[in-house]
C-alpha cells in the first residue's frame, strides 16, 4: 500500500469514529468536510441536511514557503546543460494542469497556480532562475504530456505523472517524488459497488493516456471501459449516469471529494500497483540528475513535507506527512 493510502486509511478510522454517519458520506479519505477554495463555504451536500464548511488552502503560508525556497549555486547550474539552458532563458517552461485541486489549481482571483505539483515547479524555477514567478505554463492532458517534451514545447512536466516503462522509452523521469494507487469513485447514493469485484458488468470511466485503463482491464476484465480525455469529462459522465464508476489515482479522487463534499463515495480500498509520480524531462536529459538533486535538497530541509502539509494534509485532515519515495526507484 502506498504511503498516501496508508495515511488516508489511518485518518479515515479516526474520522469515522468521531463523526459517524455524516462522515460516511465521504467515506474513504478522512476528509473533514473539505471543499474547493472557489466553492461557497457552508454548502450543503446532496441528501444531507448537514452544512459542510469548506477548508481552503492557507495561501499566505503557501506563498511564503515558495518564496523562501533555495537558490542553486552557479556551479550546480553550470554542471547541467539542461539547467543552464533554463537559466539562460530566464524562464522555466512547465507542462501542467490548472484544475487538480490539491496538486495544481488556478486561483482565478490572483491568477496563481497553487498545489503540490505547482509548488514543486515554482520551487524548481526559484532554484534555477532565482524567481519562482518565472514560469511559462502550458496546459497538458494525459495524452499530450510526452509530446510537449518531445516537441520542445516545455522543459519539464509536473502533472501527477506516473512513471511507466512505455513512457520511459520516449522521455525521462526525475523522481519519483510521490506514490499513490487507484481508487473507485461512485456517486454517494450508489451503493451497489463496494470494491473491485463489483465492477464486473459495469461501465467504468477511465482517463485516456493514464495508467487506469490497463489496471482496470487487469483486475476487472468483465467491466466495460469508457475512456475520457480529462478528469472533468469522466466525472460529468458519472454524474449524468452514463457510467457506473470512475477509476483513477487516489490523489485525483481525493481532490474531487474535497471539491464536492458529500457528492461522491469511494468504493472499497485503493488497489492495483503502486503508482510513482515522476517529473517528466526530455529523453536522456542531464536535467534528471539536476532535478533529483533539487528534490533531495527540499526533502532533506523539510520543504517537501511542509508543502505537502499546506496543500494536502491540512485540507484532508491528515496530521503526518508521508515519507517521500526513494529517488531513482
C-alpha positions as CSV (number, residue, x, y, z in Angstrom):
1,X,0.0,0.0,0.0
2,X,1.3,3.5,-0.8
3,X,2.4,5.9,1.8
4,X,-0.6,8.2,0.9
5,X,-3.1,5.3,1.1
6,X,-1.8,4.2,4.5
7,X,-2.1,7.8,5.8
8,X,-5.6,8.1,4.4
9,X,-6.7,4.8,6.0
10,X,-5.4,5.8,9.4
11,X,-7.1,9.2,9.1
12,X,-10.4,7.5,8.0
13,X,-10.6,5.3,11.0
14,X,-10.3,8.2,13.4
15,X,-12.6,10.4,11.4
16,X,-15.4,7.9,11.1
17,X,-15.3,7.1,14.7
18,X,-15.5,10.7,15.7
19,X,-18.3,11.9,13.3
20,X,-20.4,8.8,12.5
21,X,-23.0,8.9,9.7
22,X,-22.1,12.3,8.4
23,X,-18.6,11.2,7.7
24,X,-19.8,8.1,5.9
25,X,-21.0,10.2,3.1
26,X,-17.3,11.0,2.3
27,X,-16.0,7.6,3.4
28,X,-12.6,6.5,2.5
29,X,-10.5,9.6,2.7
30,X,-10.9,11.1,6.2
31,X,-11.8,14.4,4.6
32,X,-13.2,16.6,7.3
33,X,-15.8,18.5,5.3
34,X,-13.3,19.8,2.7
35,X,-14.3,21.7,-0.4
36,X,-12.9,23.7,-3.3
37,X,-11.5,27.1,-2.3
38,X,-13.7,28.6,-5.0
39,X,-16.9,26.9,-3.7
40,X,-19.1,28.7,-1.2
41,X,-18.4,27.8,2.4
42,X,-21.2,26.1,4.2
43,X,-22.5,24.4,1.0
44,X,-24.9,21.5,1.6
45,X,-24.2,18.0,0.2
46,X,-26.8,16.1,-1.7
47,X,-29.0,14.0,0.6
48,X,-27.8,15.7,3.7
49,X,-29.1,18.4,6.0
50,X,-25.6,19.0,7.4
51,X,-23.8,22.0,6.1
52,X,-20.2,21.4,5.2
53,X,-17.6,24.1,5.9
54,X,-15.0,24.4,3.1
55,X,-11.4,24.1,4.1
56,X,-9.3,26.5,2.0
57,X,-5.6,26.3,1.4
58,X,-3.6,28.7,3.6
59,X,-2.4,30.7,0.6
60,X,-0.2,33.0,2.7
61,X,1.7,30.1,4.2
62,X,2.0,28.6,0.7
63,X,3.3,31.8,-0.9
64,X,5.8,32.3,2.0
65,X,7.1,28.8,1.7
66,X,7.7,29.1,-2.1
67,X,9.3,32.5,-1.7
68,X,11.8,31.0,0.9
69,X,12.9,28.2,-1.4
70,X,16.6,27.6,-2.0
71,X,18.5,29.0,-5.0
72,X,21.1,26.8,-6.7
73,X,24.8,27.7,-6.8
74,X,26.1,28.9,-10.1
75,X,28.4,25.9,-10.2
76,X,25.5,23.5,-9.9
77,X,23.6,25.1,-12.8
78,X,26.8,25.2,-14.9
79,X,27.2,21.5,-14.4
80,X,23.9,20.7,-16.2
81,X,23.2,21.5,-19.8
82,X,19.5,21.4,-19.2
83,X,19.6,23.7,-16.2
84,X,22.0,26.1,-18.0
85,X,19.5,26.4,-20.9
86,X,16.7,27.2,-18.5
87,X,18.8,29.8,-16.6
88,X,19.9,31.4,-19.8
89,X,16.2,31.7,-21.0
90,X,15.3,33.1,-17.6
91,X,12.0,31.1,-17.5
92,X,11.1,27.6,-16.7
93,X,8.6,26.2,-19.3
94,X,6.3,23.9,-17.4
95,X,3.7,21.4,-18.7
96,X,0.9,21.1,-16.1
97,X,-2.8,21.4,-15.4
98,X,-5.0,24.1,-13.8
99,X,-7.9,22.1,-12.3
100,X,-6.3,19.5,-10.0
101,X,-7.5,20.8,-6.7
102,X,-4.7,19.5,-4.4
103,X,-1.9,19.4,-6.9
104,X,-2.3,22.3,-9.3
105,X,-5.4,24.6,-9.1
106,X,-5.6,28.0,-10.7
107,X,-6.8,30.7,-8.3
108,X,-8.9,33.0,-10.5
109,X,-8.7,35.9,-8.1
110,X,-4.9,36.3,-8.3
111,X,-4.2,34.1,-11.4
112,X,-1.7,32.0,-9.4
113,X,-1.4,28.2,-9.6
114,X,-1.1,26.6,-6.2
115,X,-0.9,22.9,-5.2
116,X,1.7,20.2,-4.6
117,X,2.8,19.9,-8.2
118,X,2.5,23.6,-8.8
119,X,4.6,24.3,-5.7
120,X,7.3,21.9,-6.8
121,X,7.5,23.6,-10.2
122,X,7.7,27.0,-8.6
123,X,10.4,25.9,-6.2
124,X,12.4,24.5,-9.1
125,X,12.0,27.8,-11.1
126,X,13.3,29.6,-8.0
127,X,16.1,27.1,-7.6
128,X,17.3,27.7,-11.2
129,X,16.3,31.2,-12.1
130,X,16.1,32.8,-8.6
131,X,12.5,33.8,-9.1
132,X,9.5,31.5,-8.5
133,X,7.3,33.5,-10.8
134,X,9.4,33.0,-13.9
135,X,7.3,30.2,-15.3
136,X,5.7,29.8,-18.7
137,X,2.8,27.3,-18.1
138,X,1.4,25.1,-20.8
139,X,-1.7,23.1,-20.1
140,X,-1.4,19.4,-20.8
141,X,-3.6,16.3,-20.7
142,X,-2.8,12.7,-20.1
143,X,-2.4,12.3,-23.9
144,X,-0.1,15.2,-24.5
145,X,2.5,15.0,-21.7
146,X,5.0,13.2,-23.8
147,X,4.5,15.2,-27.0
148,X,5.1,18.6,-25.4
149,X,8.5,17.3,-24.2
150,X,9.4,15.6,-27.5
151,X,8.5,18.8,-29.4
152,X,10.5,21.1,-27.1
153,X,7.4,23.0,-26.0
154,X,8.3,22.7,-22.4
155,X,11.3,22.0,-20.3
156,X,9.6,19.8,-17.7
157,X,6.2,18.3,-16.9
158,X,4.6,18.3,-13.4
159,X,1.2,16.6,-13.7
160,X,0.7,13.7,-11.3
161,X,2.7,11.9,-14.0
162,X,3.0,8.2,-13.3
163,X,6.4,6.6,-14.2
164,X,5.9,3.7,-16.7
165,X,8.3,1.6,-18.8
166,X,6.4,2.7,-22.0
167,X,6.8,6.4,-21.2
168,X,10.5,5.9,-20.3
169,X,11.0,4.8,-23.9
170,X,10.3,8.3,-25.2
171,X,11.0,10.7,-22.2
172,X,13.0,10.6,-19.0
173,X,11.8,11.0,-15.4
174,X,13.2,12.6,-12.3
175,X,11.9,11.3,-9.0
176,X,9.7,9.6,-8.0
177,X,8.5,12.3,-5.6
178,X,5.1,10.8,-4.6
179,X,3.2,7.5,-4.7
180,X,-0.4,6.5,-4.9
181,X,-2.8,3.7,-6.1
182,X,-6.1,3.5,-8.0
183,X,-9.5,4.1,-6.4
184,X,-13.1,3.7,-7.5
185,X,-15.3,6.8,-7.3
186,X,-19.1,6.5,-7.4
187,X,-22.0,8.8,-6.6
188,X,-22.7,9.0,-2.9
189,X,-26.1,7.4,-3.2
190,X,-24.9,4.5,-5.3
191,X,-24.3,1.5,-3.0
192,X,-24.1,-1.5,-5.3
193,X,-20.3,-1.1,-6.0
194,X,-18.3,-1.9,-2.9
195,X,-15.0,-2.7,-4.4
196,X,-13.1,-4.1,-7.4
197,X,-15.1,-7.3,-7.6
198,X,-18.3,-5.3,-8.2
199,X,-17.0,-3.7,-11.4
200,X,-17.9,-6.8,-13.4
201,X,-20.7,-6.0,-15.8
202,X,-20.4,-2.2,-15.0
203,X,-19.4,0.6,-17.3
204,X,-16.3,2.3,-15.8
205,X,-14.9,5.6,-16.8
206,X,-11.1,5.9,-17.1
207,X,-8.8,8.6,-18.3
208,X,-7.1,8.0,-21.7
209,X,-3.4,8.1,-21.5
210,X,-3.4,7.3,-17.8
211,X,-2.4,4.0,-16.2
212,X,-6.1,3.4,-15.2
213,X,-7.4,1.7,-18.3
214,X,-4.8,-1.2,-18.2
215,X,-5.1,-1.6,-14.4
216,X,-8.9,-1.9,-14.6
217,X,-8.7,-4.2,-17.6
218,X,-6.4,-6.5,-15.5
219,X,-8.4,-6.5,-12.2
220,X,-11.9,-6.3,-13.7
221,X,-11.8,-7.9,-17.2
222,X,-15.6,-8.1,-17.3
223,X,-16.1,-4.3,-16.9
224,X,-16.8,-2.1,-19.9
225,X,-14.3,0.7,-20.1
226,X,-15.2,4.1,-21.4
227,X,-12.2,6.5,-21.9
228,X,-12.3,10.3,-21.4
229,X,-9.6,12.8,-22.1
230,X,-10.0,14.7,-18.8
231,X,-10.9,14.2,-15.2
232,X,-13.8,16.7,-15.6
233,X,-15.3,14.8,-18.5
234,X,-15.1,11.5,-16.6
235,X,-16.8,12.9,-13.5
236,X,-19.5,14.5,-15.6
237,X,-20.3,11.1,-17.2
238,X,-20.5,9.7,-13.7
239,X,-22.9,12.4,-12.5
240,X,-25.1,12.0,-15.6
241,X,-25.3,8.3,-15.0
242,X,-23.6,7.4,-18.3
243,X,-21.0,5.3,-16.4
244,X,-21.4,3.5,-13.1
245,X,-18.0,4.3,-11.6
246,X,-14.8,6.2,-12.3
247,X,-11.3,4.8,-11.7
248,X,-8.1,6.9,-11.4
249,X,-5.4,7.7,-8.9
250,X,-6.5,8.1,-5.3
251,X,-5.0,11.6,-5.2
252,X,-7.2,12.7,-8.1
253,X,-10.3,11.2,-6.4
254,X,-9.3,12.9,-3.2
255,X,-9.3,16.2,-5.0
256,X,-12.8,15.6,-6.3
257,X,-14.1,14.8,-2.9
258,X,-12.5,17.8,-1.3
259,X,-14.1,19.9,-4.0
260,X,-17.6,18.3,-3.7
261,X,-18.2,17.1,-0.2
262,X,-21.0,14.5,0.2
263,X,-21.4,14.2,-3.6
264,X,-19.2,11.2,-4.2
265,X,-18.2,8.0,-2.4
266,X,-15.1,5.9,-2.6
267,X,-15.9,2.2,-3.1
268,X,-13.6,-0.1,-1.3
269,X,-9.8,0.3,-0.7
270,X,-7.1,1.6,-3.1
271,X,-5.9,-1.1,-5.4
272,X,-3.5,-2.0,-8.1
273,X,0.2,-1.5,-8.4
274,X,1.8,1.5,-6.6
275,X,1.9,4.4,-8.9
276,X,5.1,6.5,-8.7
277,X,4.7,10.1,-9.7
278,X,7.7,11.5,-11.6
279,X,8.8,14.8,-13.2
280,X,8.9,14.5,-17.0
281,X,12.0,15.7,-18.8
282,X,13.3,15.3,-22.4
283,X,14.7,11.8,-23.2
284,X,18.2,11.3,-21.8
285,X,18.4,14.9,-20.4
286,X,21.1,15.6,-17.8
287,X,18.3,17.5,-16.1
288,X,17.2,14.3,-14.5
289,X,20.2,14.3,-12.1
290,X,19.8,18.1,-11.6
291,X,16.1,17.8,-10.6
292,X,16.8,14.7,-8.4
293,X,19.5,16.8,-6.6
294,X,16.9,19.5,-6.2
295,X,14.3,17.0,-4.9
296,X,16.8,15.6,-2.4
297,X,17.5,19.1,-1.1
298,X,13.9,20.0,-0.5
299,X,13.2,16.6,1.1
300,X,16.2,17.0,3.4
301,X,15.5,20.6,4.5
302,X,11.8,19.9,5.2
303,X,10.3,21.9,2.3
304,X,8.7,18.8,0.7
305,X,6.9,17.9,3.9
306,X,5.8,21.5,4.6
307,X,4.5,21.8,1.1
308,X,2.6,18.5,1.4
309,X,1.1,19.7,4.7
310,X,-0.2,23.0,3.3
311,X,-1.5,21.6,0.0
312,X,-2.9,18.2,1.2
313,X,-2.5,17.3,4.9
314,X,-4.2,20.4,6.4
315,X,-7.1,20.2,3.9
316,X,-7.6,16.4,4.2
317,X,-7.2,16.3,7.9
318,X,-4.1,14.1,7.8
319,X,-1.6,15.1,10.5
320,X,1.6,13.4,9.4
321,X,3.3,13.8,6.1
322,X,4.2,10.6,4.4
323,X,7.8,9.7,3.7
324,X,8.8,10.6,0.1
325,X,9.8,7.6,-2.0
326,X,13.4,6.9,-2.7
327,X,14.7,8.9,-5.7
328,X,15.6,6.9,-8.8
329,X,13.5,3.9,-7.7
